[in-house]
Amino acid sequence: MLFFLVVACKNEKRTLPDPPSKSEPAQIAHAKGFSIKKDASGITTLQVTSPWPNSEMAYTYALVPRTILAHTKLDEELYDAVVPVPVERIIVTSTTHIPALEALGVTDKLMGFPHTAYISSKAARARIDQGLVQELGNNEDINTEMALALNPDVVVGFGISNQNRAYETLERSNVPVVYNGDWTEESPLGKAEWIKFFAPFFQKEAMADRIFREIEQSYFDAQKLAAKARSRPTVVTGGLYKDVWYVSGGNSWMAQFLEDAQTDYLWADTEETGSLSLSIESVLSKAQHAEFWLNPSMITSYRELDEANRHYRQFDAFGKQTVYSNTIVKGDTGGLVYYELAPQRPDLVLKDLIHIFHPQLLPDHQLFFFKPLE
């Protein structure tokens, strides 16, 4: 399930402009979809080169400190948006944006979100319950009148293309629209590093660097621990949806987790960065004897699994009850915690998987995202 708003931005130009002179690039170690440079005056040039998978478009934004905005002259033709910072009022459109705001201590700047029921963050839910975050309608059809009434400094969008009338309306009304492509990253730490994308909007770059370094080190420590495993259990992922079984591709985010957790993922040799569409017969022939099974669609119990398809019983993981799901843990209004928080906390994901596959290495770990089927 995708919790996002399809974004539209200007498409008449897509070559990257030269950044302001004497700019210093921020250190981006894992993420491939964005870059940041900051000049001596404090102006930040944010370039998003991967707003959606296989995009041939790139977007460039100027983040200008309010203290110098009045006497700063920019060639606005070079930028897709100019944003005064620090931002005081923000609209975001994917639940994956929420943890970055919370970690940076700026949840109070969140003014609007499409389909707020998807949000699980307790800090954000408190603001929603107090009526401080406006419900903006459906993900694909934001209520632009409500959005404009919030007078946002910036709208951070999530897009699969550059076609959306709602965003065209916002841009015509001089509301900066900025793409976030965190979901296009293929590595766990690459996704987590997008906290650095949000930081300059609030002039909290140092804080973001520190937070990410802690997550990165925690991930590396878990990775080193997993390397001590004496076995590599076989794993199958996914389940049927309308007679099609979707398994994670060999170059996907999940496949990287499974490699770092020292498993033998049965589709690790495939090239897909997303998922593969297979028949249950082909999955059964390859994975019937897999030792573990992760994420059987939205199923949360063995009874549901049995009722969903009688062939599921043929998998060893069903009989041995070694099936785990990341859709069991939900927020107060039903939002899936994994899809919101896991991109920012890959270290917790990896520790969950190590505990599942190699319990002797992390015997005291309490599962956070993944839970055994009931």
Residue, then its C-alpha position, 0 to 999 in steps of 0.5 A: m500500500l502506498f501512502f502518498l500524493v502524486v506530485a506535479c511540478k514544472n517540466e519545461k526544464r530539467t538540466l541541473p543549474d550550477p549551484p551558488s559559487k563557493s558551495e560546500p557539498a554535504q556528505i551523503a554516504h548512501a543515498k543516491g537520489f539527492s544532493i545538498k550544497k550550501d554556500a557561504s551566505g547560507i543558501t542551500t541548493l537541494q537537488v533531487t535526481s531520483p523523484w521516482p524510479n527511472s526518472e529522467m527528470a531532476y529538480t533543483y530547489a533553493l533554500v534561502p534563510r529568511t534573514i537574507l531573503a529580502h536582499t538576496k537576488l536569485d535567478e529563479e529560472l534556475y530553480d523549481a522552487v525557492v523556499p524561505v527557511p527555516v520553514e514554519r508551516i509544512i505539508v507532507t504527503s507520505t507517512t515516510h516523511i513523518p519520522a524525519l520531522e519527529a526525529l528533528g523535533v519539528t512535528d509542530k510545523l506539520m499543518g496538513f496531510p492527505h488521509t491522516a488515519y495512515i499516520s502512526s506517530k504518537a507525536a503526530r497523532a496528538r497534533i491530529d487529535q487536537g485539530l492542528v493537522q488538517e485532513l487534506g483528502n485522498n492521496e491522489d486528489i488533495n483538496t487544494e483549497m484546504a491546502l492553500a488555506l493552511n498557507p504552507d511554506v512548502v509542500v513536500g510531495f511524493g510522485i510517480s510522475n510529474q502529472n497532477r493538477a492539484y500540484e499545478t494549482l498549488e504552484r500557480s498559487n506560489v506555494p513551493v512544491v518539493y519532491n521527496g524520492d526516499w522510496t526510490e532508494e534501494s539500500p536500507l541506509g540510503k532510505a534512512e539518509w533522507i533525514k538529511f533532505f529534511a534538515p536544511f528546511f529547518q536549519k537542523e543539518a548538524m542534528a540530522d548528521r548526528i541522528f543518521r550517524e547513530i542509526e548507521q553505526s547501529y546498523f553496522d554493529a548489527q551487520k557485524l553481529a549477523a556475520k557471526a551466524r553459523s548458518r544461512p536459513t532459506v527464506v521466501t517472501g510475499g504472498l498471493y494477491k489476486d492469484v499473483w504472488y509478489v516476491s521481493g526482487g534480488n536488488s530490492w530493499m528487503a533483499q538487502f536486509l536479508e543478505d545483511a541478516q545472513t540468510d539464503y534468500l531464494w530470489a537473491d539472484t534476480e535483478e529486480t529492485g521492486s517485486l517479481s510477479l509469480s504464480i503460486e506453482s512456481v513459488l511452491s516449486k522453489a520455496q516449499h521447503a524454505e525455513f522461513w516465510l516473511n510477509p504473506s500479504m496482509i495476513t496476520s494469523y495461521r487461520e487466515l493463511d489457511e483460509a486464504n489458500r489451501h496450497y499455503r499448507q504445503f509450505d514447510a514454514f506453515g507447518k513449522q509456524t515460522v511465518y512472520s509479518n510486518t503488517i501486524v504492528k499498527g498505529d492507533t488508527g490502523g496505519l502500518v508502523y513498518y511502512e512509516l518508520a522502517p525506512q528511517r530505522p533500518d537498524l531496528v529492521l535488521k535486528d528483528l531479522i537477526h533475532i528471527f533467523h539467528p536468535q542465539l545472536l540477539p536473544d534478548h531483542q524484542l521484535f519491533f516491526f516483525k511479529p510471528l503470525e498468531 
